[in-house]
């Protein structure tokens, strides 16, 4: 039996979309007509056809949506329902077509006799490596429900952290855009009008006013070229960062910077320990866990260090010793992991370490934003004040001459 995605018109003339199971497209159309729907299109959802696509094939699902789907999955599985029925219920719980397609694809694979982990693997990069490895381990150990609960907790926390960081950065970003727009607007549109008045009077202008006029004229003449140049520079930087050696060199340089290096180290450590904690709880083999955890790291230098650490563990070293050799992880993290290895409670210790670093990165972000906002306001206020003074000085001088 196959799953078909359909689009149909109901008796009121409204368009209806969904999925239906049938042995053939003809039978699917017949069943739709029996329910009062007139099918306009019907396509088979086949796992094998999508599996032949590019290895980079993926439906994009946000962290929040993936967390919600995982939580629903864990609740339904806990009730004892079979996988196919769970997926059927999930497909009706969401109105987002992209997520429905993912669920239809999974269900089609399950009905063809595949395991859930194999079905997830067929969807390429739709699910993160952590997700795939955890589900595979859960199927092997028989703890699939527990694995889904752990994944749901992790994804919900991850979505909450990202949401908090985005909200904390929203105001400074808006303030920066508005401030720059106001200053550029003054220079490009307001200053030229005032200049024309001064020129008609033939008055000798102060140095600060002349500098302002020159800046305004330069922006009017070359503004479009400046924007194009910045755009080309951004594209060039993006292309260069795709070169592995250049990206690695840049990421190593970032780690050496006073503030950015600290942020990068803490955020990547939080990702690494959180991922390793989930995989440890899922009973994924240690070396495999380290290799998977390295894939979630944004900094290539730290990622390379974790890959080297995995090789050291393969040769008999402990995780804490291998990570300590890299020199990229905080001393506290190394000590906590070492304590977890000694006590045999590594997963809980990794979880505690991840929570600590997640709180640390939130606190650091809040501090930076708290400092940045007044500095930005003062900086932009100073620029606007300079513009106002440059405009008012000739007016004051003119009044003195008249007096």
C-alpha positions in Angstrom: 0.0 0.0 0.0 1.3 3.5 -0.9 0.7 7.0 0.4 -0.6 9.6 -2.0 -0.6 13.4 -1.6 -3.7 14.9 -3.1 -5.4 18.2 -3.9 -9.1 18.2 -4.3 -12.2 20.4 -4.3 -15.0 19.8 -1.8 -18.8 20.3 -2.3 -18.5 24.0 -1.3 -15.8 24.6 -3.9 -13.0 24.9 -1.3 -9.6 23.5 -2.0 -8.6 20.6 0.3 -5.1 19.1 0.6 -4.0 16.0 2.4 -2.8 12.4 2.1 -4.5 9.1 1.6 -3.4 5.5 1.5 -4.3 3.2 -1.3 -3.0 0.4 -3.5 -3.0 2.6 -6.6 -3.7 6.2 -7.7 -6.9 5.0 -9.3 -8.2 3.6 -6.0 -7.1 6.7 -4.2 -9.2 8.9 -6.6 -12.2 6.6 -6.1 -12.0 6.8 -2.3 -11.7 10.6 -2.5 -14.9 10.8 -4.7 -16.7 8.6 -2.2 -16.0 11.2 0.5 -17.4 14.0 -1.7 -14.1 15.3 -2.9 -13.2 15.9 -6.6 -9.4 15.3 -6.9 -7.5 17.8 -9.1 -4.1 16.2 -8.5 -2.7 13.1 -6.8 0.9 12.2 -6.4 2.5 9.2 -4.8 4.8 9.9 -1.9 7.6 7.3 -2.4 10.6 7.1 -0.1 12.7 5.4 -2.8 12.3 8.3 -5.2 13.5 10.9 -2.7 16.3 8.6 -1.6 17.8 8.9 -5.1 18.1 12.6 -4.8 21.2 14.6 -3.8 22.7 13.6 -0.4 22.0 17.3 0.5 18.3 16.9 -0.1 16.3 18.1 2.8 13.0 19.6 3.9 13.8 22.6 6.2 12.2 22.4 9.6 12.8 25.0 12.3 14.0 24.1 15.7 10.6 25.0 17.2 8.7 22.9 14.8 11.1 19.9 15.2 10.8 20.2 19.0 7.0 20.2 18.8 6.9 17.2 16.4 9.3 15.3 18.6 7.3 16.0 21.8 4.1 14.9 20.1 5.9 11.8 18.9 7.1 10.9 22.4 3.6 11.3 23.9 1.9 9.2 21.2 4.6 6.5 21.4 4.3 6.4 25.2 0.6 5.5 24.7 1.6 2.3 22.9 0.4 3.2 19.4 2.3 1.6 16.5 4.6 3.9 14.5 2.4 4.0 11.4 -0.6 5.2 13.4 1.5 7.7 15.3 2.7 9.2 12.0 -0.8 9.2 10.7 -2.0 11.2 13.7 0.9 13.6 13.5 0.2 14.4 9.9 -3.3 15.6 10.9 -1.9 17.7 13.9 0.0 20.1 11.7 -1.2 22.6 9.1 2.3 23.2 7.7 2.7 21.5 4.3 6.4 21.0 4.6 6.2 19.1 7.9 3.3 17.1 6.5 5.5 16.0 3.6 8.2 14.9 6.0 5.7 12.8 8.1 4.1 11.3 4.9 7.6 10.4 3.7 8.4 8.7 7.1 5.1 6.8 7.1 5.6 5.6 3.6 9.0 4.2 4.5 7.6 2.5 7.6 4.8 0.9 5.6 7.5 -0.4 3.2 9.1 -2.2 6.1 12.0 0.2 7.0 12.9 1.1 10.5 12.4 4.6 11.7 16.1 5.4 11.7 16.4 4.2 8.1 13.4 6.3 7.2 15.0 9.4 8.8 18.2 8.7 7.0 16.4 8.7 3.6 15.4 12.3 4.3 19.0 13.5 4.0 19.7 16.6 6.1 16.1 17.2 7.2 17.0 15.8 10.7 20.3 16.7 12.4 23.0 13.9 12.9 22.2 13.9 16.6 18.6 13.0 15.9 19.5 10.2 13.5 22.1 8.6 15.8 19.8 8.8 18.9 16.8 7.2 17.1 19.1 4.4 15.8 20.4 3.8 19.3 16.9 3.9 20.8 15.7 1.2 18.3 18.7 -1.0 19.2 18.3 -0.6 23.0 14.5 -0.7 23.0 14.4 2.7 24.7 12.8 4.7 21.8 10.2 6.4 24.0 12.9 7.6 26.4 15.1 8.8 23.5 12.2 10.8 22.1 11.6 12.4 25.5 15.3 13.4 25.8 15.3 14.8 22.3 12.2 16.7 22.9 13.6 18.3 26.0 16.9 19.1 24.2 15.2 20.7 21.2 12.8 22.7 23.3 15.6 24.1 25.4 17.6 24.8 22.3 14.7 26.7 20.7 14.1 28.7 23.9 17.8 29.7 24.1 17.8 30.8 20.4 14.6 32.7 20.9 15.9 34.6 24.0 19.1 35.5 22.2 17.2 36.7 19.1 14.9 38.8 21.3 17.8 40.3 23.2 19.5 41.3 19.9 16.3 42.6 18.2 16.3 46.1 19.8 20.0 46.8 19.2 19.7 45.8 15.6 16.6 48.0 15.0 18.3 50.9 16.8 21.4 50.5 14.7 19.5 50.4 11.4 17.3 53.4 12.4 20.3 55.5 13.6 22.3 54.8 10.4 19.3 55.6 8.3 18.7 58.9 10.1 22.3 60.0 9.7 22.5 59.0 6.0 19.2 60.7 5.4 20.5 63.9 6.9 23.7 63.8 4.9 22.0 62.9 1.6 18.7 64.9 1.7 18.8 67.6 4.3 22.4 68.9 4.0 22.2 69.7 0.3 19.2 72.0 0.8 21.0 73.9 3.5 24.2 74.1 1.4 22.2 75.8 -1.3 21.2 78.5 1.1 24.7 79.1 2.3 26.1 79.3 -1.2 23.5 81.9 -2.2 24.8 84.1 0.6 28.4 83.7 -0.4 29.4 83.3 3.3 32.8 81.9 4.4 31.9 78.6 6.1 33.5 77.0 9.2 35.8 74.0 8.7 33.3 71.6 10.4 30.6 72.7 8.0 32.8 72.3 5.0 33.7 68.8 6.1 30.1 68.0 6.5 29.3 69.3 3.0 32.1 67.3 1.5 30.9 64.2 3.2 27.4 64.8 1.9 28.6 65.4 -1.7 30.7 62.3 -1.5 27.8 60.1 -0.4 25.5 61.6 -3.1 28.1 60.9 -5.8 29.5 57.6 -4.7 26.7 56.2 -2.5 25.6 53.6 -5.0 29.2 52.5 -5.6 29.8 52.2 -1.8 26.7 49.9 -1.5 27.8 47.8 -4.5 31.3 47.6 -3.1 30.0 46.4 0.3 27.8 43.9 -1.4 30.7 42.5 -3.5 32.9 42.4 -0.4 30.3 40.4 1.5 29.9 38.0 -1.4 33.7 37.6 -1.8 34.1 37.0 2.0 31.4 34.4 1.9 33.0 32.6 -1.1 36.4 32.8 0.6 35.0 31.3 3.8 33.9 28.3 1.9 37.6 27.4 1.3 38.4 25.1 4.1 41.9 26.4 4.9 40.8 30.1 4.9 37.8 29.3 7.1 40.0 27.4 9.5 42.5 30.3 9.7 39.7 32.8 10.3 38.1 30.7 13.0 41.4 30.3 14.7 41.9 34.0 14.6 38.4 34.6 16.1 39.3 32.4 19.1 42.2 34.7 19.9 40.1 37.8 20.0 39.3 39.1 23.5 35.5 39.1 23.4 34.5 37.2 20.2 36.9 34.4 21.1 35.2 34.0 24.5 31.7 34.0 23.0 32.8 31.5 20.3 34.4 29.1 22.9 31.5 29.2 25.3 28.8 28.7 22.7 30.6 25.9 20.9 31.4 24.2 24.3 27.7 24.4 25.2 26.7 22.8 21.9 29.3 20.1 22.2 28.5 19.1 25.8 24.7 19.2 25.2 25.0 17.0 22.1 27.4 14.6 23.8 25.1 14.4 26.8 22.1 13.4 24.7 24.1 10.8 22.8 25.6 9.4 26.1 22.1 9.0 27.5 21.0 7.3 24.2 23.9 4.8 24.8 25.6 5.8 21.5 29.2 4.5 21.3 31.7 7.0 22.6 33.8 7.5 19.4 30.7 7.8 17.3 29.3 10.3 19.8 32.4 12.5 19.5 32.3 12.4 15.7 28.6 13.4 15.7 29.1 16.1 18.3 31.8 17.6 16.2 29.3 18.2 13.4 27.2 20.6 15.5 30.2 22.9 16.1 30.3 26.2 14.3 34.0 26.9 14.8 36.2 24.8 12.5 39.2 25.0 14.8 37.2 23.5 17.7 35.6 21.0 15.3 39.0 19.9 14.1 40.2 19.5 17.8 37.2 17.3 18.6 37.9 15.1 15.6 41.4 14.7 16.8 40.1 14.0 20.3 38.0 11.2 18.9 41.1 9.6 17.4 42.9 9.9 20.7 39.9 8.2 22.5 40.0 5.4 19.8 43.7 4.9 20.8 42.8 4.5 24.5 42.8 8.0 25.9 39.9 9.3 28.1 37.6 12.0 26.8 38.8 14.6 29.3 42.5 14.0 28.4 41.8 14.1 24.7 39.8 17.4 24.9 42.4 18.9 27.3 45.1 18.3 24.7 43.3 20.5 22.2 43.6 23.6 24.4 40.2 24.9 23.1 38.0 23.9 26.0 37.6 25.7 29.3 39.4 24.2 32.3 36.1 23.8 34.2 34.6 21.8 31.3 37.6 19.4 31.3 37.4 18.9 35.1 33.7 18.2 35.1 34.0 15.7 32.3 36.9 14.0 34.1 34.8 13.9 37.3 31.9 12.3 35.3 34.3 9.7 33.8 35.7 8.8 37.2 32.3 8.5 38.9 30.7 6.7 36.0 28.0 9.4 35.7 29.3 11.1 32.5 25.9 11.8 30.9 24.6 13.7 33.9 27.8 15.6 34.3 27.8 16.6 30.6 24.2 17.7 31.0 25.2 19.9 34.0 28.1 21.3 32.1 25.9 22.2 29.1 23.4 23.9 31.3 26.2 26.0 33.0 27.6 27.1 29.6 24.2 27.8 28.2 23.4 30.1 31.2 26.9 31.6 30.7 26.3 32.5 27.1 22.9 34.0 27.8 24.4 36.1 30.6 27.3 37.2 28.4 24.9 38.1 25.6 22.7 40.2 28.0 25.8 42.0 29.3 27.1 42.8 25.9 23.7 44.0 24.7 23.4 46.1 27.9 26.7 47.8 27.2 26.2 48.1 23.5 22.9 50.0 23.7 24.0 53.1 25.6 27.3 53.2 23.7 25.4 53.1 20.4 23.0 55.8 21.6 25.8 58.0 22.7 27.8 57.4 19.5 24.9 58.2 17.2 23.9 61.1 19.4 27.4 62.5 19.0 27.2 62.2 15.2 23.8 63.9 15.1 25.1 66.6 17.4 28.1 67.2 15.2 25.8 67.6 12.2 23.5 70.0 14.0 26.5 72.1 15.2 27.9 72.2 11.6 24.6 73.5 10.4 24.1 76.1 13.2 27.6 77.6 13.3 27.2 79.5 9.9 23.8 80.7 11.1 25.2 82.1 14.3 28.1 83.8 12.4 25.6 85.3 10.0 23.5 86.7 12.9 26.6 88.2 14.4 27.5 89.9 11.1 24.0 91.3 10.8 24.1 92.5 14.4 
